[in-house]
């Protein structure tokens, strides 16, 4: 604790309690020891009780969490790490903005993940091509390339809809489900011929041909949630970890939405990607989640 108390500063009387509050919280963050509001109040020693009540409610309480195993006691929350230096804590204490945000958890029981595997050389072109699908203009052009009869099967048109309204409705549907993608890279090693012996490979190398090659692969990942979310305000309540039969969603609706996602994904994203990387020997895509499936598009000229 000497490292905390060794820094002497010329603080005026109004800042002395703030300094003591910082020392108290820093000590307890290191020991993870629970404490009561009264223990904190005694250590900090505000001259005016009203001042303590105000600042405890507006500032200190946002840095604490209820101790789960001790009644009427607190623990220093993880967010205090952001202010574990005196200058940062002092600045936080003088701010008027609210620190903590209350989170409500939403979770989906069903999801679909699509992952493309392709040589890294295509990454920049791939980004540019996929970024175009963030714009309604491009999405509408892509939808016009889809057979109307197929589109009407997956997205039945309403009698009262004009063609423009129908396409707008599908665009809105896409907008709610497609928010973005992520790209990562992995390194791999592959053989580019039939299985051979050491001697055969050595002979092949004398002729200038490789047998094993290194390749960096770009993985483009898309994640889609299916169905409506389940809201959970008690983020860490044990009850949420017990599966309840009556919470199961109508699987028919899930399958219908999954088919719609699969149809749109293949007709917009896959078509766009195949056009872009035209010339590769093979393109792989892994679908997981509701259904596990590996798609391989092979160049028919090889």
N, C-alpha and C positions, 0 to 999 in steps of 0.2 A: 504494500500500500504506500510505500515511501514515494514511489514514482508519481502518485496522485497528489500527495500533499506537499511535495518538495517545491512545486512551482508557486512562488509567492507573488501576488499581484497587489497593486494598490487599487483596491476596489472600494467604491463608496458603500455606505451602509445599505443602500437599496439592492446592491448586487451581491452582498455577502450571502444571503439566503439562496440565491441562484447558484452560487458556487458550491454551497453545501449540498444542495439538491443534486447537482452534477456528481459530486463525490459519492453521495449515497447510492445513486443509481448505477454508477460505474462499478462500485464495489459489489453490489448485488447482482449485476449482470455477469460478473466474473465468477461468483460463487453459486449462482442460480438459487440463492436462498430466498425463501418466501418472507414477506414482511407485511405488517398491518399499516393501515393509513395513519394510525396514531404514532407508530414507530417512526415513520417518515416525517411526520409533523414535528415530533420532538427533536429529531436530528437537524432538520432544516431551520427550525426556530424562527419563524416569521414573527415580527413584532406585532403585527396586526392580524388577528385571526381571520378577518374577512378577506384579507389579501391571500392568505393560504388557501381558503376555500375556493376563491376565484381561480387561482393559478393551478390548483390541483385538478379542478374540473376542466379547464380550458387547455392546459398544457401537459401536466404530468400524466394524467389518466390515459392519454393517447399513447404513452410509451409503456404502458403496463398491460398485463393480461391477468385474468383471475386464476389464482392457484387452484388446480383441479382437485387437490387432495387435502386442502386446508381451508377451513371456513373463514370468510372475511379477510383473506390475505391475498397479496398480489405477488406476481413475478415480473421482472423486467422483460419486456417483449423484445423480439428479435429486431424490431424497427429501431430500437435505441442504438444499434450499431452505426446507424447513419450519423449519430450525434455523439459518438464516444470520444470526441476531442472537444476540449473546453471551448475553443473558438466557434465550433459548429453548434454546440449546445447553447451557447450564449446568443448566437444569431437566431436559432430556432425559438428561443424564449421570447425574443422581441418581435417575432413575426405575428401577424394577425390571422394568417391563413390556417384552415383546418388541415390537420396532418393525416389522420387515418380515414380510409375509405372502407365502408362496410361492403363486403362481397356477398353476393348470393350465387350459389353454385347451380349451374345447369349442366346436366349430363345426359348423354345420348346412349341408349343401349345398342343402337345399330349404327354402323358406319361403313364406308367404302373407301379403300385406299388404292390408288393407281400409281404404279412406279414404272417409269421408263428407264431402260438401261441403254446407253449409247456412248460412242467415243467422245471424249472431251472436246475434240476439235469442233464439234457442232454446238458447243455451249453458247457462244455469243449470238450466233444466228438463231438458236433456239429461243433465247430470251426475247429477242426482238420479235420473233414470230408469235410467241405466246402472249407477249404484252399487248399485241393488237387485239386480243380477245377480251381485254378490259374495256373495250369501247363498243357501244351499242351499234355503231355503224358497221363495224366488222362482223359482229355477231349476226346482224340481219343479213349481210351478204352470205355468210356461211349457211344460214338457215335456208336461203334461197337455192342452195346447191343440194338440199335434201329433197327426196321425192315427196311431193305433197301427200300422196296416199299413205306413205310410211309415217309421216309426221302426224297425220290425222288419226292413225291407229294408236300411237303412243300418247298424243295430246288431242283427244277428241274436240273438234271445233263445236262451239255453241251456235245454235241457230240464229241467235240475235247478234252474233259477232260479224263485223266486217273483216276482211283479210288483214287490214292494218291492225285492228284491235286484237286479232288472234295472235299475230306475230309479237305485238307488244306484251301480251299476257305471257308468252313463252319467254321473252326477254326478261320480264320481271321474275319469272320462276328461276331462270338461270342466275340472275343477279343475287337472289337470296341464298343460292347454294355455292356459287363460285366466288371465293374471296381472294384467292391467290394460289401460289405454288411455292415449293422450295426446291433448291438445287444443291446437291452435295456431290462429293467425288470419292471414289474408292479406287485403289490400285489392285490390279489383278495380274495373273500370269496364266497364259493359255498355250496349248499346243495347237499347231495349225496344220497338222497332218495326222494320218493314222498312227496308232501306237507302234513305236519302233524300238529296236534294241540300241544299246550304246554304240555298237559298231555301225549300224545303219545311219544313226544321227551324225556320227563323226564323218562318214563318207558324204553325207548330204551337205555338211558344213564346208567340206573341201570344194564343193561345187557352188558355194555362195548362197546356199538356202538355209533359212532358219527353221528350227523345229519348235522352240519355245519363244514366245514374245511377251514383253511387258506392255500393258495397256492401262491407261487411266480412264475410268468410265465415269460419265456424268449420270447421276440418278435424279430424275425429275419426279417429285412426289406431289400428288394431289390428294386431299382428304375431303370427303363429303360426309356430313352427318345425315342420317335418314330418320324420318319421323319427327315427332315433337319432343322437345327437351323435358326432362323431369327436373323440377325446381327443388333445390335443397337449401334452406336457409341455415340449417345447423350443419356447418361444413364438416365437423369432426364427430358428429353424433354416431355412436356405435350402431344404432338402428339401421342406418343406411347400408351397412355391410351385410344385412340379412336379406336375401332375395325373397320377394313376396310373389306368390303365384298370381294374385289378382292385379299385379302391376304389368303383366305381360301385355304387349300391344297387339292389336289385330295384325297378324302376320301377312294377311292378304294385302293390306294397305302398304305394309313395308315392302313387299315384293313388287307392288305396282310402282312405288316411288323409286326403288332400286333399278327397275327396268328403264324408267324414264332417265335416270342419271346415266346409266350405262349407254343408252341410245344417244343422248346429247353428247356425252363424253367422246364416244367413238366418232360421231359425225362432225364434231367441231374440233376437238383437241387432237384426236388421233389422226384425222384427215390432214390437219394442219401440219402435224409433225412428220407424217409420211411424205408430204409434199416437200418439206424442208430438207430432210436428210436423204432424199432420193439418191440412190447409188450405193448405200451401205449393203453389205451381204445379208445381214440379219438385224432386226430390231426386236428387242424383247420388252414386254410389258407384263408386270405382275399385278393381279388384282387380288386383294385380300379384304377380310372383314366379313360381310354377309356371305360372300362366295369366294373361294380360293381358286384362282385360275391363272395359268401362265399362257400368254399370247405370244406367238413368234411370227413376225412377218418376214418372209424369206424372199430374196431377190430371185425371181424365176429364171434369170439368165445364168445363175451359178449352179 
